[in-house]
Amino acid sequence: MADRLIFHVDVNSAFLSWTSVKRLQNGLSDLRLVPSVIGGDAGTRNGIVLAKSIPAKQFKIETAEPVSLAFRKCPSLIVEPPDFAWYKKCSKAFKDICRSYAPSVEEYSIDECFLDMTGTNRIYPDPIQTAYEIKDKIKDDLGFTVNIGIGPNKLLAKMAGDFEKPDKVHTLFREEIPTKMWPLPVQDLLYCGKSSSQALNRAGIFTIGELAAMDLTELQKLMGERGGLSLHRLATGEDDSEVREEFDDAKSYSIVTTEEEDISSYERADRLLLELVDRVSKRLRRDEVLTGNITVTVRYLDFKTRSHGHRIPEPTDISQEIYETGRKLLRELWDGKTPLRLIGIALSDVTKEGVSQLSLFEEENVRREKNQRMDRTMDDILDRFGRGSLKRGTSIEKKNR
């Protein structure tokens, strides 16, 4: 898409900045000027660090580390608990300012959003000046700072926004990719996860520029056909995704679970995912429809949410098929270690039952028919005796089997 103009707005140390604003309103000190963190309990020293001040970084305090460890690094550390109700108000306030400038704003997370400024050149002829105006208005009106990245697509705008912080405006246009993006290490490439960057390093690929210059066929041999193509597009700055004010209104079936204990292993996540699949696919079968698109969503402890979807070639209502796709998406989306507070799955692109085609392989048809019979038997039992009356063995913790 030619002549697109996208802004990415990201609040600097959001939780800590927002807590500081509230403290200043109450006549207290500014946490941003002293070693401080958000998270846990200062009295018991329990919990983890959700956000840290710049002075706290000098003590090598890390996000997600235990508060007790942070105290050992800095005994004079100030700890404040999170206030998510206040954070939501601050989030809405800065996004309302963004909406006063942009035709379309996509809420990417509680402290980030994308602005589609395409076609606004008559109103705002200088995009850099406009970005500074937005940044300064947020700072003057709300009391906290943001970084704004400018680019021709969401990928490059977000990459630009992650350059030097805080309180900065950066650009990353296509002609700037060789000098600004390609010298960066591959782990700095958006959506290039830890396992992918390690695999590239082992193959002698250390910078985004080296990745962009790599032969696509060789890259696909290393990272798989789909993964290789995706990384190549990212490294060359290609991204045609739209800034969406709201998600599509097409009918979908979704379900989420928020756990009291952190989800920090694939084993536990898979078990929860299977339970969700059984429940949501039962609704598909009840309405006699099939899904053609499966999306898995996770939410981290800092409330940042990420989703990953896949359009399947053959619409289905079979729990096992939906679970297998969801399980793959989960692994592409999440490292299996970083604690989660939520997992969800959504089934969209629904069609009326009966359009599913038979496989050319008889064994595959027999397997699908067997799974369909099992699903409907489970549905009947659950309808008669209620949820919880029947569970798959693999959805029960090993110690309780």
C-alpha positions as CSV (number, residue, x, y, z in Angstrom):
1,M,0.0,0.0,0.0
2,A,1.5,3.3,-1.1
3,D,1.6,6.6,0.8
4,R,0.5,5.1,4.1
5,L,1.5,7.0,7.2
6,I,1.3,5.2,10.6
7,F,2.2,6.5,14.1
8,H,2.9,4.2,17.0
9,V,2.4,5.8,20.5
10,D,3.9,4.1,23.5
11,V,3.8,5.3,27.1
12,N,7.2,5.4,28.7
13,S,7.3,3.1,31.8
14,A,3.5,3.2,31.8
15,F,2.6,1.8,35.2
16,L,5.4,3.7,37.0
17,S,4.6,6.9,35.2
18,W,0.9,6.7,35.9
19,T,1.4,5.9,39.6
20,S,3.8,8.9,39.7
21,V,1.1,11.2,38.3
22,K,-1.3,10.1,41.0
23,R,1.3,10.5,43.7
24,L,2.1,14.0,42.6
25,Q,-1.6,14.9,42.6
26,N,-1.6,13.8,46.3
27,G,1.4,15.8,47.1
28,L,3.9,12.9,47.2
29,S,7.2,12.5,45.5
30,D,7.8,11.6,41.8
31,L,8.8,7.9,41.6
32,R,10.4,8.5,38.2
33,L,13.3,10.4,39.9
34,V,14.3,7.8,42.4
35,P,15.0,4.0,42.4
36,S,11.4,2.6,42.4
37,V,9.3,-0.2,41.1
38,I,5.6,-1.1,40.6
39,G,4.5,-4.5,41.8
40,G,4.5,-6.8,44.8
41,D,4.2,-5.7,48.4
42,A,6.8,-3.5,50.1
43,G,6.1,-5.0,53.5
44,T,6.2,-8.7,52.7
45,R,8.5,-8.2,49.7
46,N,6.4,-10.7,47.7
47,G,5.4,-10.5,44.1
48,I,7.3,-9.5,41.0
49,V,8.5,-6.2,39.4
50,L,6.0,-4.9,36.8
51,A,7.7,-1.7,36.0
52,K,10.9,0.1,37.1
53,S,12.2,3.7,37.1
54,I,15.3,4.8,35.1
55,P,17.3,5.2,38.4
56,A,16.3,1.6,39.4
57,K,17.9,0.4,36.1
58,Q,21.2,1.6,37.5
59,F,20.9,-1.2,40.1
60,K,20.3,-3.7,37.4
61,I,16.7,-4.3,38.5
62,E,14.8,-6.2,35.9
63,T,11.1,-6.4,35.0
64,A,9.5,-9.7,36.1
65,E,12.2,-10.5,38.7
66,P,11.0,-11.0,42.4
67,V,10.6,-7.9,44.5
68,S,12.8,-9.6,47.2
69,L,15.7,-9.8,44.7
70,A,15.2,-6.1,43.7
71,F,15.4,-5.1,47.4
72,R,18.7,-7.0,47.7
73,K,20.1,-5.0,44.8
74,C,18.8,-1.7,46.2
75,P,17.8,-1.7,49.9
76,S,16.4,1.9,49.6
77,L,14.0,0.9,46.8
78,I,10.5,2.4,46.8
79,V,7.8,-0.1,46.0
80,E,4.2,0.8,45.0
81,P,1.4,-1.7,44.3
82,P,-0.3,-1.5,40.9
83,D,-3.6,0.4,40.5
84,F,-5.3,-1.0,37.4
85,A,-8.4,1.0,37.8
86,W,-6.3,4.2,37.6
87,Y,-4.2,2.8,34.8
88,K,-7.3,2.3,32.7
89,K,-8.3,5.9,33.2
90,C,-4.8,7.1,32.1
91,S,-4.9,4.7,29.1
92,K,-8.2,6.1,28.0
93,A,-7.1,9.7,28.5
94,F,-4.0,9.5,26.2
95,K,-5.8,7.5,23.6
96,D,-8.6,10.1,23.5
97,I,-5.9,12.7,22.7
98,C,-4.7,10.4,19.9
99,R,-8.2,10.1,18.5
100,S,-8.5,13.9,18.3
101,Y,-5.7,13.8,15.7
102,A,-6.2,10.5,13.8
103,P,-9.0,9.2,11.7
104,S,-8.4,5.6,13.0
105,V,-6.8,4.5,16.3
106,E,-6.1,0.8,17.1
107,E,-5.6,0.0,20.8
108,Y,-2.6,-2.4,20.8
109,S,-2.3,-2.7,24.5
110,I,-3.1,-0.7,27.7
111,D,-0.2,1.6,27.0
112,E,0.2,1.4,23.2
113,C,-1.8,2.4,20.2
114,F,-1.4,2.8,16.4
115,L,-2.7,5.9,14.6
116,D,-3.5,5.7,10.9
117,M,-2.6,9.2,9.7
118,T,-2.9,8.3,6.0
119,G,-4.5,11.1,4.0
120,T,-4.1,13.8,6.7
121,N,-1.4,15.7,4.9
122,R,-3.7,18.7,4.2
123,I,-4.5,19.0,7.9
124,Y,-1.1,18.1,9.2
125,P,1.5,18.8,6.4
126,D,4.5,17.9,8.6
127,P,4.1,14.5,10.2
128,I,7.1,14.9,12.5
129,Q,5.9,18.2,13.8
130,T,2.4,16.6,14.4
131,A,4.0,13.8,16.3
132,Y,5.8,16.3,18.6
133,E,2.5,18.1,19.1
134,I,0.7,14.9,20.1
135,K,3.6,13.9,22.4
136,D,3.8,17.3,24.1
137,K,0.1,17.6,24.5
138,I,0.0,14.2,26.3
139,K,2.9,15.4,28.5
140,D,1.4,18.8,29.3
141,D,-2.2,17.7,29.8
142,L,-1.7,14.3,31.5
143,G,1.7,14.6,33.1
144,F,3.4,11.5,31.5
145,T,5.6,11.0,28.5
146,V,5.3,8.9,25.4
147,N,7.5,7.8,22.5
148,I,6.1,8.1,19.0
149,G,7.4,6.1,16.1
150,I,6.5,7.1,12.5
151,G,6.6,4.8,9.5
152,P,4.8,3.7,6.3
153,N,3.3,0.6,8.1
154,K,2.7,-0.7,11.7
155,L,5.9,-2.8,11.7
156,L,8.2,0.1,11.0
157,A,6.3,2.6,13.1
158,K,6.6,0.3,16.2
159,M,10.3,-0.4,15.5
160,A,10.9,3.3,15.3
161,G,9.0,3.9,18.6
162,D,11.3,1.4,20.3
163,F,14.4,3.5,19.5
164,E,15.9,5.8,22.1
165,K,13.6,6.6,25.1
166,P,12.0,8.4,26.8
167,D,9.9,11.3,25.4
168,K,11.2,11.0,21.8
169,V,9.9,11.0,18.2
170,H,11.6,8.7,15.7
171,T,11.0,7.9,12.1
172,L,11.7,4.7,10.1
173,F,10.7,5.2,6.5
174,R,11.7,2.7,3.8
175,E,14.8,4.7,2.7
176,E,16.0,4.7,6.4
177,I,15.8,0.9,6.8
178,P,19.5,0.2,5.8
179,T,20.9,2.8,8.2
180,K,18.4,2.6,11.1
181,M,17.1,-1.0,11.2
182,W,19.5,-3.3,9.5
183,P,22.5,-2.7,11.8
184,L,20.3,-3.8,14.8
185,P,20.6,-7.4,16.2
186,V,18.0,-9.9,15.0
187,Q,16.5,-10.2,18.5
188,D,15.4,-6.5,18.1
189,L,13.3,-7.4,15.1
190,L,9.6,-7.2,16.0
191,Y,8.0,-10.6,16.3
192,C,11.4,-12.4,16.1
193,G,11.2,-14.5,19.3
194,K,14.0,-15.8,21.4
195,S,14.1,-19.3,19.8
196,S,14.1,-17.8,16.3
197,S,16.9,-15.3,17.1
198,Q,19.0,-18.1,18.7
199,A,18.6,-20.3,15.6
200,L,19.6,-17.5,13.4
201,N,22.7,-16.7,15.5
202,R,23.7,-20.4,15.3
203,A,23.5,-20.1,11.6
204,G,25.8,-17.0,11.6
205,I,23.0,-14.4,11.2
206,F,23.4,-11.7,13.8
207,T,21.9,-8.5,12.4
208,I,18.6,-7.7,10.8
209,G,20.5,-6.7,7.7
210,E,22.1,-10.1,7.4
211,L,18.7,-11.7,7.8
212,A,17.3,-9.4,5.0
213,A,20.1,-10.4,2.7
214,M,19.8,-14.1,3.3
215,D,18.6,-16.2,0.4
216,L,14.9,-16.9,1.0
217,T,15.2,-20.6,0.1
218,E,18.0,-21.1,2.6
219,L,16.1,-19.2,5.3
220,Q,13.1,-21.4,4.8
221,K,15.2,-24.5,5.1
222,L,16.4,-23.1,8.5
223,M,13.1,-21.7,9.8
224,G,10.5,-23.6,7.9
225,E,8.6,-22.4,4.8
226,R,6.1,-20.2,6.7
227,G,8.5,-19.0,9.4
228,G,11.2,-18.2,6.9
229,L,8.9,-16.2,4.7
230,S,7.5,-14.2,7.7
231,L,11.0,-13.4,8.9
232,H,12.1,-12.3,5.5
233,R,9.1,-9.9,5.1
234,L,9.8,-8.5,8.6
235,A,13.5,-7.9,7.9
236,T,12.8,-6.1,4.7
237,G,10.1,-3.9,6.3
238,E,7.1,-5.4,4.7
239,D,3.7,-5.2,6.5
240,D,0.3,-4.7,5.0
241,S,-1.8,-5.1,8.1
242,E,-4.4,-2.4,8.7
243,V,-4.9,-0.1,11.6
244,R,-8.3,-1.4,12.9
245,E,-10.4,0.7,15.2
246,E,-12.5,-2.3,16.0
247,F,-12.3,-5.9,15.2
248,D,-14.6,-7.4,12.5
249,D,-18.2,-7.8,13.5
250,A,-18.4,-11.3,11.8
251,K,-20.0,-13.8,14.1
252,S,-17.4,-15.7,16.2
253,Y,-17.3,-17.9,19.2
254,S,-14.8,-17.1,21.9
255,I,-13.9,-18.1,25.4
256,V,-11.1,-17.1,27.9
257,T,-9.9,-18.2,31.3
258,T,-8.2,-16.0,33.9
259,E,-6.3,-18.1,36.4
260,E,-5.6,-17.2,40.1
261,E,-2.1,-18.7,39.7
262,D,0.3,-17.7,37.0
263,I,0.4,-19.9,33.9
264,S,4.1,-20.5,33.3
265,S,4.4,-23.9,31.5
266,Y,3.2,-25.4,28.2
267,E,1.8,-28.4,30.1
268,R,-0.6,-26.3,32.2
269,A,-1.4,-24.0,29.2
270,D,-2.2,-27.0,27.0
271,R,-4.5,-28.4,29.6
272,L,-6.4,-25.1,30.0
273,L,-6.5,-24.7,26.2
274,L,-8.0,-28.1,25.7
275,E,-10.8,-27.4,28.3
276,L,-11.6,-24.1,26.5
277,V,-11.7,-25.9,23.1
278,D,-14.1,-28.5,24.4
279,R,-16.4,-25.8,25.7
280,V,-16.3,-23.4,22.7
281,S,-16.5,-26.2,20.1
282,K,-19.6,-27.6,21.8
283,R,-21.3,-24.3,21.0
284,L,-20.3,-24.7,17.3
285,R,-21.9,-28.1,17.2
286,R,-25.0,-26.8,19.0
287,D,-25.5,-24.1,16.3
288,E,-24.5,-26.6,13.5
289,V,-21.7,-24.4,12.1
290,L,-18.0,-24.9,11.3
291,T,-15.1,-22.6,12.0
292,G,-12.6,-21.6,9.3
293,N,-10.3,-19.4,11.4
294,I,-8.8,-20.1,14.9
295,T,-7.2,-17.4,17.0
296,V,-5.4,-17.9,20.4
297,T,-4.9,-14.9,22.8
298,V,-2.6,-14.6,25.8
299,R,-2.4,-11.8,28.3
300,Y,0.8,-11.1,30.4
301,L,1.0,-9.9,34.0
302,D,1.4,-6.3,32.8
303,F,-1.9,-6.6,31.0
304,K,-0.3,-6.6,27.5
305,T,-2.3,-8.8,25.2
306,R,-1.1,-10.7,22.2
307,S,-3.1,-12.8,19.6
308,H,-2.2,-15.1,16.8
309,G,-4.6,-16.6,14.3
310,H,-4.6,-19.1,11.5
311,R,-7.1,-19.7,8.7
312,I,-7.5,-23.5,8.3
313,P,-8.0,-25.1,4.9
314,E,-10.9,-27.2,5.9
315,P,-13.7,-25.8,8.2
316,T,-14.3,-28.0,11.2
317,D,-16.2,-28.3,14.5
318,I,-14.0,-31.2,15.7
319,S,-12.5,-30.4,19.1
320,Q,-9.2,-32.3,18.5
321,E,-8.6,-30.5,15.2
322,I,-9.2,-27.1,16.7
323,Y,-7.0,-28.0,19.7
324,E,-4.1,-29.1,17.6
325,T,-4.2,-25.9,15.6
326,G,-4.6,-23.8,18.8
327,R,-1.6,-25.7,20.4
328,K,0.6,-24.8,17.5
329,L,-0.5,-21.1,17.6
330,L,0.2,-21.0,21.3
331,R,3.8,-22.1,20.8
332,E,4.3,-19.5,18.0
333,L,2.9,-16.8,20.2
334,W,4.4,-17.6,23.7
335,D,7.7,-18.9,25.0
336,G,6.2,-21.2,27.6
337,K,7.9,-19.5,30.5
338,T,6.9,-15.8,30.8
339,P,4.0,-15.9,33.3
340,L,0.5,-15.4,31.8
341,R,-2.8,-14.4,33.6
342,L,-5.1,-15.2,30.7
343,I,-5.5,-17.6,27.8
344,G,-8.3,-17.5,25.2
345,I,-9.4,-18.9,21.9
346,A,-11.7,-17.5,19.3
347,L,-13.4,-19.4,16.4
348,S,-14.4,-17.2,13.5
349,D,-15.2,-17.3,9.7
350,V,-18.1,-19.6,10.6
351,T,-20.1,-21.5,7.9
352,K,-23.1,-23.7,8.0
353,E,-22.4,-27.4,8.8
354,G,-22.3,-29.7,5.8
355,V,-19.8,-27.9,3.6
356,S,-16.9,-30.0,4.9
357,Q,-15.2,-32.1,2.2
358,L,-14.2,-35.7,2.5
359,S,-10.5,-36.5,2.4
360,L,-9.0,-38.5,-0.4
361,F,-7.6,-40.8,2.3
362,E,-10.0,-43.3,3.8
363,E,-8.0,-43.4,7.1
364,E,-8.4,-39.7,7.5
365,N,-12.2,-39.9,7.0
366,V,-12.5,-42.7,9.5
367,R,-10.5,-40.7,12.1
368,R,-12.6,-37.6,11.6
369,E,-15.8,-39.6,11.9
370,K,-14.6,-41.2,15.1
371,N,-13.7,-37.8,16.6
372,Q,-17.1,-36.4,15.6
373,R,-18.9,-39.3,17.3
374,M,-16.8,-38.8,20.4
375,D,-17.5,-35.1,20.5
376,R,-21.2,-35.5,20.2
377,T,-21.2,-38.2,22.9
378,M,-19.4,-35.9,25.2
379,D,-21.9,-33.1,24.3
380,D,-24.8,-35.4,25.2
381,I,-23.3,-36.3,28.6
382,L,-22.5,-32.7,29.5
383,D,-26.0,-31.6,28.5
384,R,-27.5,-34.3,30.8
385,F,-25.2,-34.1,33.8
386,G,-23.6,-30.6,33.6
387,R,-20.2,-29.2,33.0
388,G,-17.5,-31.0,35.0
389,S,-19.3,-34.3,34.9
390,L,-16.9,-35.4,32.1
391,K,-13.3,-34.5,31.4
392,R,-10.6,-35.7,29.0
393,G,-7.8,-37.4,30.8
394,T,-5.2,-35.1,29.3
395,S,-7.1,-32.1,30.7
396,I,-6.5,-33.2,34.3
397,E,-3.3,-32.5,36.2
398,K,-1.1,-35.6,36.4
399,K,-1.2,-35.5,40.2
400,N,-5.0,-35.7,40.2
401,R,-5.5,-38.4,37.6
